[in-house]
Amino acid sequence: MKKQSAILALGLALVVLCLATRVCAQEDRGLWSATSTNAHAITGDISIGEARVTLNLLTFPLAQIRRLKPVEVSAVFDADVKAGIEGTLYRLRIAGAQPFAHKNTLCGGEETQWMATYTTGHTLKVAFFSGDDMPVFTFDAMQNAPALCGTYVYGR
């Protein structure tokens, strides 16, 4: 009887963990309104779905790559590492010449290939990166990150 109870408790804990992870992974999903100057000037509002992202009414394919650890989020967004906030890294492909609001582009003339996000409360922060290689999310790498195209803030 004790063994069955332990197995049941373990199973229940795994289900709760899976649900919590799934909910956390989708915190950035949905429609967000541009709140930062960069977001207003370049992307306009953003909508993140399971397999697509929409910027300034233009939709692009999107693939979730992995979760970002709190120290990685802190390196990119200057967030409090002690807050334990995780983020998400996505892969996408937006042509360098793709114009957005006011004829601005995301990464100058380079193709945008990566998007990192994290949410806190009613705020979404997004960073876009160029380059084939996955960005390195350390403080040193972000200090001299030519692939970092810009960061944007959105709200609900």
C-alpha positions as CSV (number, residue, x, y, z in Angstrom):
1,M,0.0,0.0,0.0
2,K,2.8,2.4,0.8
3,K,4.5,1.6,-2.5
4,Q,1.3,2.4,-4.4
5,S,0.9,5.7,-2.6
6,A,4.4,6.7,-3.3
7,I,4.0,5.8,-7.0
8,L,0.7,7.7,-7.2
9,A,2.3,10.8,-5.4
10,L,5.3,10.7,-7.8
11,G,3.0,10.4,-10.8
12,L,0.9,13.4,-9.6
13,A,4.0,15.4,-9.0
14,L,5.2,14.7,-12.6
15,V,1.8,15.8,-14.0
16,V,1.9,19.0,-12.0
17,L,5.5,19.7,-13.2
18,C,4.6,19.0,-16.8
19,L,1.6,21.4,-16.6
20,A,3.6,24.1,-14.9
21,T,6.3,23.9,-17.5
22,R,3.8,24.0,-20.3
23,V,2.1,27.0,-18.8
24,C,5.4,28.8,-18.2
25,A,6.5,28.1,-21.7
26,Q,3.4,29.8,-23.1
27,E,3.5,33.0,-21.0
28,D,4.7,35.0,-24.0
29,R,1.9,33.7,-26.3
30,G,-0.8,36.0,-27.5
31,L,-1.1,39.6,-28.6
32,W,1.1,42.3,-27.0
33,S,1.0,46.0,-27.5
34,A,4.2,48.0,-28.3
35,T,5.2,50.1,-25.3
36,S,8.9,50.9,-25.8
37,T,10.1,53.5,-28.3
38,N,11.9,50.8,-30.3
39,A,8.7,48.7,-30.5
40,H,6.6,51.7,-31.6
41,A,9.2,52.8,-34.2
42,I,10.0,49.4,-35.7
43,T,7.8,46.3,-34.9
44,G,4.5,47.8,-33.8
45,D,2.4,45.3,-31.8
46,I,3.6,41.6,-31.6
47,S,1.6,38.4,-31.5
48,I,3.3,35.1,-30.6
49,G,1.7,31.8,-31.5
50,E,2.8,28.2,-31.3
51,A,4.3,28.2,-34.8
52,R,4.3,31.9,-35.9
53,V,5.0,35.4,-34.9
54,T,3.3,38.5,-36.2
55,L,5.0,41.9,-36.3
56,N,3.4,45.0,-37.8
57,L,0.7,42.7,-39.4
58,L,3.4,40.5,-41.1
59,T,3.5,36.9,-40.1
60,F,6.6,34.7,-40.0
61,P,7.2,31.0,-39.1
62,L,8.5,30.4,-35.6
63,A,10.0,27.4,-33.8
64,Q,10.6,27.2,-30.1
65,I,14.2,26.0,-29.5
66,R,14.7,25.9,-25.7
67,R,14.0,27.6,-22.4
68,L,16.4,30.3,-21.2
69,K,17.7,30.0,-17.7
70,P,17.4,33.0,-15.3
71,V,21.1,33.9,-15.7
72,E,20.7,33.9,-19.5
73,V,17.6,36.1,-19.3
74,S,19.6,38.5,-17.0
75,A,22.5,38.6,-19.5
76,V,20.2,39.7,-22.4
77,F,17.6,41.8,-20.7
78,D,19.5,43.1,-17.6
79,A,16.8,41.4,-15.5
80,D,17.3,40.5,-11.8
81,V,18.9,37.0,-11.9
82,K,17.6,36.4,-8.4
83,A,14.0,36.8,-9.6
84,G,14.3,33.3,-11.2
85,I,12.6,34.5,-14.4
86,E,13.0,32.1,-17.4
87,G,12.7,33.0,-21.0
88,T,12.3,31.3,-24.4
89,L,14.6,31.1,-27.4
90,Y,12.9,30.9,-30.8
91,R,14.3,30.4,-34.3
92,L,12.8,32.4,-37.1
93,R,13.8,33.8,-40.5
94,I,13.0,37.4,-41.4
95,A,14.8,38.8,-44.4
96,G,17.2,41.7,-43.8
97,A,15.4,43.9,-46.3
98,Q,12.0,43.3,-44.8
99,P,10.6,46.8,-43.9
100,F,8.4,47.2,-40.8
101,A,6.9,50.4,-39.3
102,H,8.3,53.6,-40.8
103,K,10.3,51.5,-43.3
104,N,12.7,50.3,-40.5
105,T,14.2,46.8,-40.5
106,L,15.0,44.6,-37.5
107,C,18.7,43.9,-38.1
108,G,19.8,46.5,-40.6
109,G,20.5,44.5,-43.8
110,E,21.0,41.2,-42.0
111,E,18.6,38.4,-41.7
112,T,16.9,38.0,-38.3
113,Q,17.2,34.4,-37.2
114,W,16.7,34.3,-33.4
115,M,14.2,35.8,-31.0
116,A,14.5,35.6,-27.2
117,T,11.6,36.5,-24.9
118,Y,10.7,36.7,-21.3
119,T,7.6,38.0,-19.4
120,T,7.2,39.5,-16.1
121,G,3.7,40.6,-15.0
122,H,2.0,42.3,-17.9
123,T,5.3,43.0,-19.7
124,L,7.0,41.1,-22.5
125,K,10.6,41.8,-23.4
126,V,11.9,40.6,-26.8
127,A,15.4,40.6,-28.3
128,F,16.2,39.8,-31.9
129,F,19.5,38.4,-33.2
130,S,21.0,37.9,-36.6
131,G,23.5,35.1,-37.6
132,D,23.4,31.4,-38.2
133,D,24.9,30.5,-34.8
134,M,22.7,30.3,-31.8
135,P,23.4,33.4,-29.5
136,V,25.5,32.9,-26.5
137,F,23.6,34.1,-23.4
138,T,26.4,35.2,-21.1
139,F,27.2,38.7,-19.8
140,D,30.5,38.8,-21.6
141,A,29.0,37.6,-24.9
142,M,26.2,40.2,-24.7
143,Q,28.6,43.0,-24.1
144,N,30.2,42.5,-27.5
145,A,27.3,40.9,-29.3
146,P,27.2,42.2,-32.9
147,A,24.4,39.7,-33.6
148,L,22.1,41.5,-31.1
149,C,19.8,43.6,-33.3
150,G,17.7,45.2,-30.6
151,T,15.4,44.8,-27.6
152,Y,11.8,45.7,-27.4
153,V,9.1,46.0,-24.7
154,Y,5.4,45.2,-25.0
155,G,2.5,45.2,-22.6
156,R,-1.0,43.9,-22.0
